[in-house]
Amino acid sequence: MNSTLFSKFDAPDESLALLSEGRRISYGELNADANRFAVALHGLGLRAGDLFAFLLPNSPEMLYIYIACARTGIVGLPLSQRISGAELAFQVKDSGARALLYGRDFAALVAERRAELDHLAHLLNEDFIHQVALSDASSLDIQVNAADPFCVMYTGGTTGQSKAAVQSHESWMCSLETSVEQWGLSASDRHLIVLPMSHAAWYTAGATLLAGGSVTIVKHWDPHRVLELVERHRVTTLNMIPTMLNDLIGAFEARARDVGSMRLLTVAGSALPIATYERARAIFGEVIGNIYGLTELAGPVSFLLPSDMAAGKFRSVGRVGKHIEMALLDDDGKPGTSKRGELGLAGPQVTTGYLKNPDETRNAFSGKWFKTGDVVEVDRDGFLYVVDRKKDMIKTGGFNVYPSEVEQVLYRHSGVLEAAVIGVPDKKWSEALTAVVVLRPGAQFSADDIMAYCRTDLAGHKVPKAVHFALKLPRTRFGKFDKAQILKDLMAGSGI
């Protein structure tokens, strides 16, 4: 493992590193621009341990800042590109950030909350980026310890106030280098990054750069343009969430492209429904894999490779990376002997805790084990199966039901594009199992049709008591279904 994250790149200076909006950036230019940002941040008076917040679209500058933080010990605070004004004000103040850099796309949002940002030593717009481009590119001689904070990322916070997970240089070294090894990344790889680089998902770009490959950066999600870029740049690797894959399949079916360069297409966020996998495999071949990751672990926890998926491990999210130790925890937070339990993780990739939040940090750990909140099973080969979120378990009529089991059945229905199962408060059942479904374009099915289909594969208590149809399902900024919002919308619409 490298002693310092991004201390240097092994690729020749003239090799292509980045493609973005018509810009071609070599490794030599990448190094120089990252050094310019490091010098510029020092020029602001920021030093190791100080927090630097940035609110930018996917761009080369995002990578320059990550690398500058790795080389200086300044702690990066990437802010979600879908952040609200209230979240912006809270996170910048809660974290104690000393400076905030924002792009023109976010100028109105920052102006709206300007009075709540007065504590900042520096509030910087894109003029700062232009100034940095003209500044000194010499490197700074700064020693960074692997255990020091590298980055702070706020979690989703859908059930309460969001928390800031502290990620060390060591946790990111584990994350990136494990990804290089698991995926066999090399200088010949051409990665296309489509997920927000303000989230831990930027690790796919970081891993590709460590391997000496090139990264094409997409500012906004557009499945038709993504397919065009795959064809034009002979892209070899992609990583996305299931809804994006559905979009990509639809775009390809509308207009086929040459995607023969693809050797790896990974899906993150949840296990891939079998029907979606089969449609994707028909287009891309046996290149589909899966990732299970957490913000608190700087991205990937487990990897399901295309060969595993092709061998029938559809429901699995793979095996944990080499720097991660896992256990199945019982209700007391202790490693148990049951085949099912809450996933506990330990090792150098795990967060050191939540910034300025000792209570949440204590609650997140049981001894050395970080409690993920995910109920899982592990097979004899070490493959991990996520049953569901522990907090999402529905108690209905005296039975415990995990929504994901019902959702898997719904996804096998020919007319279902997306499905979310929630528990709706009910006097008789305590919680009434309820499905909210998005149908495929042109499909026409009734609620009774869907429930009848479920009865063929599910025990009676697992069959939804009601099925509602929607044009789309709300998601968190990390791409997962926002079940709290789904329940809120459903209750408001039904008058419950």
C-alpha positions in Angstrom: 0.0 0.0 0.0 1.3 3.5 -0.9 2.5 5.4 2.1 0.5 8.5 1.1 -2.7 8.5 -1.0 -2.1 10.1 -4.4 1.5 11.0 -3.4 2.3 10.3 -7.1 0.9 8.6 -10.1 2.8 5.8 -11.9 1.5 6.8 -15.3 3.8 8.7 -17.6 3.2 12.5 -17.6 2.0 12.5 -21.3 -0.6 9.7 -20.7 -4.2 10.7 -20.9 -5.8 11.0 -17.4 -9.1 12.9 -17.9 -11.6 13.7 -20.5 -14.3 16.3 -19.6 -16.5 18.5 -21.7 -14.0 18.6 -24.6 -11.0 18.9 -22.3 -8.1 16.4 -22.6 -5.9 16.4 -19.5 -2.7 14.4 -19.2 -1.2 13.0 -16.0 1.4 15.7 -16.0 -1.3 18.4 -16.2 -3.4 16.5 -13.5 -0.4 16.5 -11.1 0.3 20.2 -11.8 -3.3 21.3 -11.3 -3.6 19.3 -8.1 -0.4 20.9 -6.8 -1.8 24.4 -7.8 -4.9 23.7 -5.7 -2.7 22.5 -2.8 -0.6 25.8 -3.0 -3.8 27.9 -3.3 -5.5 26.3 -0.3 -2.3 26.9 1.7 -2.4 30.5 0.5 -5.8 30.9 2.1 -4.2 29.9 5.4 -5.7 26.4 5.5 -3.5 23.8 7.1 -3.6 20.1 8.0 -6.8 19.3 9.9 -8.7 22.3 8.6 -12.0 21.6 6.7 -12.4 22.8 3.1 -16.0 22.5 1.8 -16.7 22.4 -2.0 -20.0 22.4 -3.9 -19.2 21.7 -7.5 -20.6 19.6 -10.4 -18.7 16.6 -11.6 -15.5 18.1 -13.1 -11.7 17.7 -13.1 -11.6 20.3 -10.3 -13.3 17.8 -8.0 -10.4 15.4 -8.5 -7.8 18.2 -8.1 -9.3 19.0 -4.7 -9.4 15.4 -3.5 -5.7 15.0 -4.6 -4.7 18.3 -3.0 -6.3 17.3 0.3 -4.5 14.0 0.1 -1.2 15.8 -0.3 -1.7 18.5 2.3 -3.7 17.0 5.1 -6.4 19.6 4.6 -9.7 17.7 5.1 -12.1 17.7 2.2 -15.9 18.3 2.7 -17.6 17.5 -0.6 -21.2 18.8 -0.5 -24.0 16.9 -2.4 -24.9 18.3 -5.8 -28.6 17.9 -4.7 -28.1 19.7 -1.4 -30.9 21.9 -0.1 -30.3 25.4 1.3 -31.1 24.2 4.9 -28.7 21.2 4.5 -26.0 23.5 3.1 -26.2 25.9 6.0 -26.3 23.1 8.6 -23.4 21.0 7.2 -21.0 23.9 6.6 -21.6 25.2 10.2 -21.8 21.8 11.9 -18.5 20.7 10.3 -16.6 23.8 11.3 -15.5 24.3 7.7 -13.2 27.3 7.3 -13.8 27.8 3.6 -16.4 27.0 0.9 -15.9 26.9 -2.8 -19.0 26.8 -5.0 -19.7 26.6 -8.7 -21.9 28.9 -10.7 -24.7 26.2 -10.8 -25.0 26.7 -7.0 -24.6 30.5 -6.8 -28.3 31.2 -6.2 -28.4 28.6 -3.4 -25.4 30.1 -1.7 -26.8 33.6 -2.1 -30.0 32.4 -0.5 -28.2 31.2 2.6 -25.4 33.9 2.6 -26.3 35.2 6.1 -25.9 31.8 7.6 -22.4 31.4 6.1 -20.8 34.5 7.7 -18.7 32.4 10.0 -16.6 31.2 7.1 -13.1 32.7 6.7 -13.4 32.3 2.9 -16.5 32.1 0.6 -15.1 31.4 -2.9 -16.8 31.3 -6.3 -15.5 30.1 -9.6 -13.2 33.1 -9.9 -11.0 31.2 -7.4 -10.7 28.3 -9.8 -9.6 30.6 -12.6 -7.0 32.2 -10.2 -5.7 28.8 -9.2 -5.1 27.9 -12.9 -2.6 30.8 -13.0 -0.8 30.0 -9.7 2.3 28.1 -8.7 2.4 24.4 -9.6 5.3 23.4 -7.4 4.7 20.7 -4.9 4.5 21.2 -1.1 6.6 19.1 1.2 4.0 18.0 3.7 4.0 14.8 5.7 0.6 13.2 6.1 -0.2 10.4 8.5 -2.4 7.5 7.2 -4.6 7.7 10.3 -5.3 11.5 9.8 -8.7 12.6 8.4 -8.8 12.9 4.6 -12.4 13.5 4.0 -15.7 14.1 5.8 -19.0 13.0 4.1 -22.5 13.5 5.4 -24.7 10.5 5.4 -28.3 10.5 4.0 -30.1 11.6 7.1 -33.5 10.4 5.8 -34.6 9.4 9.4 -33.1 12.4 11.2 -30.3 15.0 11.1 -27.5 13.8 8.8 -24.1 12.8 10.3 -20.6 13.5 9.1 -18.6 10.3 8.7 -14.9 10.8 9.1 -12.8 9.0 6.5 -9.0 8.6 7.0 -6.2 8.5 4.4 -5.8 4.9 5.3 -9.5 4.1 4.7 -9.3 5.6 1.2 -6.1 3.8 0.5 -7.8 0.5 1.4 -10.8 1.4 -0.7 -9.0 2.5 -3.9 -6.3 -0.2 -3.9 -8.8 -3.0 -3.2 -10.9 -1.8 -6.1 -7.9 -1.8 -8.4 -7.1 -5.4 -7.3 -10.7 -6.7 -7.4 -11.5 -5.3 -10.8 -8.0 -5.9 -12.3 -7.8 -2.2 -13.4 -4.8 -1.2 -15.5 -3.5 1.6 -17.7 -5.6 0.2 -20.6 -8.9 0.9 -18.8 -11.1 3.8 -19.7 -13.7 4.6 -17.0 -16.8 6.7 -17.4 -17.9 8.3 -14.1 -21.6 9.1 -14.0 -22.4 9.1 -10.3 -21.9 12.3 -8.2 -18.3 12.8 -7.4 -19.4 14.5 -4.2 -20.3 11.1 -2.9 -18.1 8.1 -2.0 -18.8 6.8 -5.5 -16.0 9.0 -6.8 -13.7 6.1 -5.7 -14.2 4.5 -9.2 -12.4 7.5 -10.7 -9.7 7.5 -8.1 -9.0 3.8 -8.5 -8.8 4.1 -12.3 -6.2 6.9 -11.9 -4.2 4.9 -9.4 -4.1 2.1 -12.1 -2.9 4.6 -14.7 -6.1 4.5 -16.8 -8.2 7.4 -18.1 -11.5 8.8 -16.7 -14.2 10.5 -18.7 -16.3 12.8 -16.5 -20.0 13.3 -17.2 -21.5 16.4 -15.6 -25.1 15.4 -15.8 -26.8 12.0 -16.2 -28.1 11.4 -19.8 -28.3 7.8 -20.8 -28.2 8.5 -24.5 -25.1 10.6 -24.2 -23.5 8.0 -21.9 -24.0 5.3 -24.6 -22.6 7.7 -27.2 -19.5 8.3 -25.1 -19.0 4.5 -24.5 -19.0 4.0 -28.2 -16.8 7.1 -29.0 -14.2 6.6 -26.3 -14.2 2.8 -26.1 -15.1 2.9 -22.4 -14.3 -0.3 -20.5 -15.8 0.3 -17.1 -18.9 1.9 -15.7 -20.5 2.1 -12.2 -24.1 3.2 -11.6 -27.2 2.6 -9.5 -30.1 0.3 -10.6 -32.3 3.1 -11.9 -29.5 4.4 -14.1 -29.1 0.9 -15.5 -32.8 0.8 -16.3 -32.4 4.2 -18.1 -29.4 2.9 -20.0 -31.2 -0.3 -21.1 -34.2 1.9 -22.3 -31.8 4.2 -24.2 -30.1 1.3 -25.9 -33.4 -0.3 -26.9 -34.3 3.1 -28.5 -31.0 3.4 -30.3 -28.4 0.7 -30.3 -24.7 1.6 -29.9 -21.5 -0.3 -30.1 -20.8 -1.2 -26.5 -18.4 -4.0 -27.3 -15.5 -2.2 -25.4 -17.2 -2.7 -22.1 -15.6 -5.3 -19.8 -17.1 -4.3 -16.4 -20.4 -2.7 -15.6 -21.1 -2.6 -11.8 -24.3 -1.7 -10.0 -24.2 -0.2 -6.5 -27.0 0.5 -4.0 -28.8 -2.8 -3.9 -28.8 -6.3 -5.4 -29.8 -6.3 -9.0 -33.3 -7.8 -9.8 -32.8 -10.9 -12.0 -35.0 -9.5 -14.8 -32.9 -6.4 -15.0 -29.7 -8.4 -15.0 -30.9 -10.5 -17.9 -31.9 -7.5 -20.0 -28.5 -5.9 -19.3 -26.6 -9.0 -20.1 -28.4 -9.3 -23.5 -27.0 -5.9 -24.3 -23.6 -5.7 -22.7 -22.7 -9.4 -22.3 -21.4 -11.1 -19.1 -19.8 -8.0 -17.8 -22.3 -7.1 -15.0 -21.2 -7.0 -11.4 -22.4 -5.5 -8.1 -21.0 -3.4 -5.3 -22.2 -3.0 -1.7 -20.8 0.1 -0.1 -21.1 2.5 2.7 -20.2 6.2 3.2 -18.6 5.1 6.5 -16.2 2.8 4.7 -15.2 5.2 1.9 -17.2 3.3 -0.7 -17.0 -0.4 -1.4 -17.4 -3.1 1.2 -18.0 -6.1 -1.1 -17.5 -7.0 -4.7 -19.6 -9.3 -6.9 -17.6 -9.9 -10.1 -19.2 -10.7 -13.5 -18.1 -14.3 -13.3 -20.0 -14.6 -9.9 -23.1 -13.0 -11.4 -23.0 -15.3 -14.4 -22.6 -18.3 -12.1 -26.0 -17.5 -10.6 -25.1 -15.4 -7.6 -27.8 -12.8 -8.6 -29.0 -12.0 -5.1 -25.5 -11.6 -3.6 -23.5 -8.4 -3.4 -20.2 -10.3 -3.4 -17.4 -10.9 -0.9 -15.9 -8.3 1.4 -12.6 -6.7 0.5 -9.3 -7.9 1.9 -9.0 -5.1 4.5 -12.4 -5.7 6.0 -13.3 -8.1 8.8 -17.0 -9.0 9.2 -19.3 -10.6 11.6 -23.1 -11.3 11.9 -24.2 -9.5 15.1 -27.1 -10.6 17.3 -29.6 -8.3 18.9 -27.0 -7.5 21.7 -24.4 -6.5 19.1 -22.3 -9.6 19.6 -21.0 -11.9 16.9 -23.5 -14.7 16.8 -23.8 -18.2 15.4 -27.0 -17.6 13.4 -26.9 -17.6 9.6 -28.6 -14.2 9.6 -27.8 -11.1 11.6 -26.8 -7.4 11.4 -23.6 -7.0 9.5 -20.7 -5.8 11.6 -17.5 -4.5 10.0 -14.0 -3.9 11.4 -10.6 -3.0 10.0 -8.7 0.0 8.7 -11.3 0.9 6.1 -13.9 1.6 8.7 -14.7 5.2 9.7 -13.2 6.5 12.9 -16.6 7.9 13.8 -18.9 10.8 13.3 -17.5 14.3 13.4 -18.2 16.2 16.6 -20.8 13.6 17.5 -19.5 11.2 20.2 -23.0 9.9 21.0 -23.7 8.8 17.5 -20.2 7.3 17.3 -20.8 5.2 20.4 -24.1 4.1 19.1 -22.6 3.1 15.8 -20.1 0.6 17.3 -20.4 -2.5 19.4 -16.9 -3.1 20.6 -14.7 -3.1 17.5 -17.7 -3.7 15.2 -19.3 -0.9 13.2 -23.0 -1.7 13.0 -24.2 -1.2 9.4 -27.9 -1.5 10.1 -28.2 -4.1 7.3 -29.5 -7.6 8.0 -27.5 -10.1 6.0 -26.8 -13.7 5.3 -23.5 -15.3 4.2 -23.2 -18.5 2.2 -20.6 -21.2 2.5 -18.4 -19.5 -0.1 -18.4 -16.2 1.8 -20.8 -14.4 -0.5 -22.8 -11.7 1.2 -26.6 -11.4 0.8 -28.3 -8.2 2.1 -31.7 -9.2 3.4 -32.8 -5.6 4.2 -32.3 -2.6 6.4 -32.9 -3.6 10.0 -35.0 -0.5 10.5 -37.1 -1.3 7.4 -38.4 -4.6 8.7 -42.2 -4.5 8.7 -44.2 -6.0 11.6 -47.6 -7.0 10.2 -50.2 -9.2 11.9 -47.6 -10.6 14.3 -45.1 -11.5 11.5 -41.8 -9.9 10.6 -41.4 -9.2 6.9 -38.4 -7.8 5.1 -39.5 -5.6 2.2 -36.7 -6.7 -0.1 -38.1 -10.3 -0.3 -41.4 -9.0 -1.5 -39.7 -6.5 -3.9 -37.7 -9.3 -5.5 -40.9 -11.1 -6.4 -42.5 -7.8 -7.7 -39.4 -7.3 -10.0 -40.0 -10.6 -11.6 -43.4 -9.5 -12.9 -43.2 -8.6 -16.5 -44.9 -5.3 -16.1 -42.9 -3.9 -13.1 -40.1 -1.5 -13.7 -39.5 -0.4 -10.1 -41.1 -1.4 -6.8 -40.8 -0.3 -3.2 -42.6 -2.0 -0.3 -43.3 -0.2 3.0 -45.4 -0.6 6.1 -48.4 1.7 6.4 -49.8 2.2 10.0 -53.0 0.1 10.3 -55.3 -0.6 13.2 -55.8 -4.3 12.3 -52.3 -5.3 11.0 -50.2 -2.8 13.0 -48.5 -2.2 9.7 -50.2 -3.0 6.4 -47.7 -4.3 3.8 -48.0 -1.9 0.9 -46.4 -1.9 -2.5 -45.8 1.2 -4.6 -45.0 0.2 -8.2 -43.8 1.9 -11.4 -45.0 0.0 -14.4 -43.0 -0.4 -17.6 -44.0 1.9 -20.5 -47.1 0.5 -22.1 -47.8 -2.0 -19.4 -51.4 -2.2 -18.1 -52.0 -4.2 -14.9 -54.3 -3.6 -11.9 -53.5 -3.8 -8.2 -55.4 -7.1 -8.1 -53.2 -8.5 -10.9 -50.0 -7.6 -9.0 -51.3 -9.1 -5.7 -52.4 -12.3 -7.5 -49.0 -12.6 -9.0 -47.4 -12.2 -5.5 -49.6 -15.0 -4.1 -47.9 -17.5 -6.4 -44.5 -17.0 -4.8 -45.1 -15.6 -1.3 -46.7 -16.8 1.9 -50.0 -15.0 2.7 -48.6 -12.6 5.3 -46.0 -11.4 2.8 -48.5 -10.5 0.0 -49.1 -6.8 -0.1 -52.5 -5.7 1.3 -52.5 -2.8 -1.2 -50.7 -1.9 -4.4 -50.4 1.7 -5.5 -49.0 2.9 -8.8 -46.7 5.9 -9.4 -44.9 7.5 -12.4 -41.7 7.5 -10.4 -40.4 6.8 -6.9 -38.6 9.4 -4.8 -34.9 8.7 -4.1 -32.3 9.9 -1.7 -29.3 11.8 -3.1 -27.5 8.5 -3.0 -29.9 6.9 -5.5 -31.8 4.7 -3.0 -35.6 4.7 -2.7 -36.6 7.3 -0.1 -39.1 5.1 1.8 -39.8 7.8 4.4 -40.9 10.1 1.6 -42.8 7.4 -0.1 -44.8 6.7 3.1 -45.3 10.4 3.6 -46.6 11.0 0.1 -48.8 7.9 0.3 -50.4 8.9 3.6 -51.0 12.4 2.4 -52.6 11.2 -0.8 -54.8 8.6 0.9 -55.9 10.9 3.7 -54.6 8.5 6.4 
